[in-house]
Amino acid sequence: MPSPLFFGVFTMKSGRSLVNLAQELERQRVTKQDMVVPSSLMRCHTDEVGSCKMMIEQNGGVGKYGITHLARRQLAEKLKIPFAYFERMRVEQPALLDRNVNTWLQTDNERRMIRTLDGQVRAVLSERYRRLDNFDLAETVLPILQRLPDARFESVELTETKMYIKLVTPRLQYEMTPGDVVQAGIVITNSEVGHGTLSVQPLVYRLVCSNGLIASDRALRKTHVGRILQSDDEAITVFRDDTLAADDKAFFLKVRDVVEAAVSEATFRQVVEKMKKMLDIKLTGDPVKTVEVLTSRYALNEIERVGVLRQLIVEGDLSGYGLVNAVTHYSHDVEDYDRATEFEALGGKLIELPAGEWKGLAEAA
């Protein structure tokens, strides 16, 4: 049964419901397991169709786990095997992959943190990796967020790599131009699998087209790096939920304080002032070239370049503010939730650009 902290029904712009998030977090809390494993106790076995398993010697037997795409990439990186070559061997020469991986595992003196879920290795990490888990984070911040006046959860999601909580509160709002109102919000993200820091960032939500802009300059970021986890080098250390909770309690109290500051009036006003400056930047060059420069600088693909350009033309606002909104509005068209959030964060990066760099964008020809 979901914790009482999670009860409530909210209208979602995208992602999943808050209740569904709570249920999935609690399900994962029961089934996931963390181990610190000497590399010598690990083996890779790949069958003829390229299905890769990790074999871990434990308790006098051998545990068998599938390996997710991300975990394969991390394993390849740890062993200094180019991932493209790793995947080619997996598909075309599975026996060769096993010989390579197992040889390097046996000569590697490192101990790895292995995070498993539903019978699969989901992450291969350093033994110094600090576990800041999604359930504990949600349990800390959701009661605070739910107490904010008229707060609404615009979007929450749990992807293979990250958890996202995006909330807006209409008690703080500002009219950028007639009829164009923005409201204050917050976005909290975390990765349990080494795919980014735990972060708490201000969110500015534009009502006219449901755009979210993630401000990048006033943020809490906590890397998942901690002390070396001491244990017998020849043994496997398995970590339980009570161990995780004891390690993380003090830090999550700090997160609570930062959450309250991130939706303050002072923070909202600072971000809005930077957005207002974008209104005065006119795109005097070729809009197509402007988007091409943007594409090159921020590594957008061709589909994304066309999508941002289309949004810029449709909105018809050839200003810095219009370009920022074209970028954040395009996030609606991005199927992958992680990538869509990156476009919201890109909007935040653009309002932080110095005048010289905006000049290069605005006058591109």
Residue pairs with C-beta under 8 A, 6 or more apart in sequence:
2 19
2 22
2 23
2 26
3 22
3 26
3 139
5 22
5 138
5 139
5 142
5 143
6 18
6 19
6 21
6 22
6 138
6 142
7 19
8 18
8 19
8 146
9 17
9 18
9 19
10 17
10 18
10 152
10 153
11 152
12 18
12 153
12 154
12 155
12 156
13 154
13 155
13 210
14 155
14 157
14 337
14 340
15 155
15 156
15 157
15 164
15 337
16 24
16 156
16 157
16 158
17 156
18 142
18 153
18 156
21 138
21 156
21 157
21 158
21 163
22 138
24 158
25 134
25 135
25 138
25 158
25 163
26 135
28 117
28 134
28 135
29 133
29 135
29 241
31 117
31 118
32 115
32 116
32 117
33 115
33 116
33 117
33 238
33 239
34 113
34 114
34 115
34 116
34 131
34 238
34 239
34 244
35 56
35 58
35 113
35 114
35 116
35 236
35 237
35 238
35 239
36 111
36 112
36 113
36 114
36 127
36 229
36 231
36 236
36 237
36 239
37 56
37 111
37 112
37 113
37 114
37 236
38 111
38 233
38 234
38 235
38 236
39 105
39 106
39 108
39 109
39 110
39 111
39 112
40 105
40 106
40 108
41 56
41 57
41 58
41 236
42 54
42 55
42 56
42 57
42 105
42 112
42 114
43 54
43 55
43 56
43 98
43 102
43 105
44 52
44 53
44 54
44 55
44 75
44 97
44 98
44 101
44 102
44 105
45 52
45 53
45 54
45 55
45 98
46 52
46 53
46 90
46 94
46 95
46 97
46 98
47 53
47 94
48 94
50 90
50 91
50 94
51 66
52 66
52 67
52 72
52 90
52 94
52 97
53 64
53 65
53 66
53 67
54 64
54 65
54 66
54 67
54 71
54 114
54 121
55 62
55 63
55 64
55 65
56 62
56 63
56 65
56 114
56 236
57 63
57 236
58 236
65 116
65 119
65 120
65 121
66 119
66 120
66 121
67 75
67 120
67 121
68 120
68 121
68 122
68 160
70 122
70 123
70 160
70 161
70 193
70 195
71 120
71 121
71 122
71 123
71 124
71 193
72 83
72 86
72 87
72 90
73 83
73 86
74 123
74 124
74 125
74 194
75 86
75 101
75 124
76 82
76 83
76 86
77 83
78 108
78 110
78 112
78 124
79 100
79 101
79 104
79 105
79 108
80 104
81 100
81 101
81 104
86 97
89 96
89 97
89 100
90 97
110 127
111 127
111 233
112 124
112 125
112 126
112 127
113 123
113 124
113 125
113 126
113 127
113 129
113 229
114 121
114 123
114 124
114 125
115 121
115 122
115 123
115 125
115 131
115 192
115 193
116 122
122 160
122 192
122 193
123 192
123 193
123 194
125 193
125 194
125 224
126 225
127 228
127 229
128 225
128 226
128 227
128 228
128 229
129 194
129 224
129 225
129 226
130 223
130 224
130 225
130 226
130 247
131 192
131 224
131 239
131 244
131 247
131 248
132 190
132 192
132 198
132 222
132 224
132 248
132 251
132 252
133 192
133 244
133 248
134 158
134 163
134 190
134 192
136 244
136 245
136 248
136 252
137 163
137 188
137 190
137 198
137 252
137 255
138 163
138 165
140 252
140 253
140 255
140 256
141 165
141 188
141 255
141 256
141 259
142 165
144 256
144 259
144 260
145 151
145 153
145 165
145 167
145 186
145 259
148 167
148 169
148 171
148 263
149 169
149 171
150 169
150 170
150 171
151 167
151 168
151 169
152 167
152 168
152 169
152 170
153 165
153 166
153 167
154 166
154 167
154 168
154 185
154 205
154 210
154 212
155 164
155 166
155 212
156 164
156 165
156 166
157 163
157 164
157 337
158 164
159 337
159 338
160 193
161 191
161 193
161 195
161 196
161 338
162 189
162 190
162 191
162 195
162 196
162 338
163 189
163 190
163 191
163 192
164 187
164 188
164 189
164 337
164 341
165 186
165 187
165 188
165 189
166 185
166 186
166 187
166 188
166 203
166 212
167 185
167 186
167 187
167 203
167 263
168 183
168 184
168 185
168 203
168 205
169 183
169 184
169 185
169 263
170 183
171 184
172 183
172 184
172 263
172 265
172 268
173 181
173 182
173 183
173 184
174 181
174 182
174 268
174 269
174 272
175 181
176 182
176 206
176 272
176 275
176 276
176 279
176 321
177 279
179 208
180 206
180 207
180 208
181 206
181 207
181 208
182 204
182 205
182 206
182 207
182 272
182 275
183 204
183 205
183 207
184 202
184 203
184 204
184 205
184 263
184 265
184 267
184 268
185 202
185 203
185 204
185 205
185 212
185 263
186 200
186 201
186 202
186 203
186 259
186 262
186 263
187 199
187 200
187 201
187 202
187 203
187 212
187 214
187 341
187 344
188 199
188 200
188 201
188 259
189 196
189 198
189 199
189 201
189 341
190 196
190 198
190 199
191 197
191 198
191 224
194 224
197 221
197 222
197 223
197 224
198 220
198 221
198 222
198 224
198 255
199 219
199 220
199 221
199 222
200 219
200 220
200 255
200 258
200 259
200 262
201 214
201 215
201 216
201 218
201 219
201 220
201 262
201 345
201 348
202 214
202 215
202 218
202 219
202 262
202 263
202 267
202 268
202 271
203 212
203 213
203 214
203 215
203 344
204 212
204 213
204 215
204 268
204 271
204 272
204 275
205 211
205 212
205 213
206 212
206 213
206 325
206 328
209 325
209 329
210 332
211 325
211 328
211 329
211 331
211 332
211 344
211 347
212 328
212 331
212 344
213 271
213 275
213 324
213 328
213 344
213 347
213 348
213 351
214 341
214 344
214 345
214 347
214 348
215 267
215 271
215 348
215 351
216 345
216 348
216 349
216 352
217 348
217 352
218 262
218 267
218 270
218 271
219 262
220 254
220 255
220 258
220 262
222 251
222 255
226 247
229 237
229 239
231 237
261 267
271 351
274 351
274 352
275 321
275 324
275 351
277 320
277 351
278 319
278 320
278 321
278 323
278 324
278 350
278 351
279 319
279 320
279 321
280 319
280 320
281 319
281 320
281 321
281 358
281 362
282 318
282 319
282 320
282 362
283 290
283 318
283 319
283 320
283 322
283 323
283 361
283 362
284 362
284 363
285 362
285 363
285 364
285 365
286 364
286 365
287 309
287 312
287 313
287 318
288 309
289 364
289 365
290 323
290 361
290 362
290 364
291 305
291 308
291 309
291 312
291 323
292 305
292 364
293 360
293 361
293 364
294 300
294 305
294 308
294 323
294 327
294 361
295 304
295 305
295 308
298 346
298 349
300 308
304 330
304 334
307 330
307 333
307 334
308 326
308 327
308 330
309 326
311 325
311 326
311 327
311 329
311 330
312 318
312 322
312 323
312 326
315 322
315 325
315 326
315 329
316 322
317 325
320 350
320 358
320 361
320 362
323 350
323 361
324 347
324 350
324 351
325 347
327 343
327 346
327 347
327 350
328 343
328 344
328 346
328 347
330 343
331 340
331 341
331 343
331 344
332 340
334 340
334 343
353 361
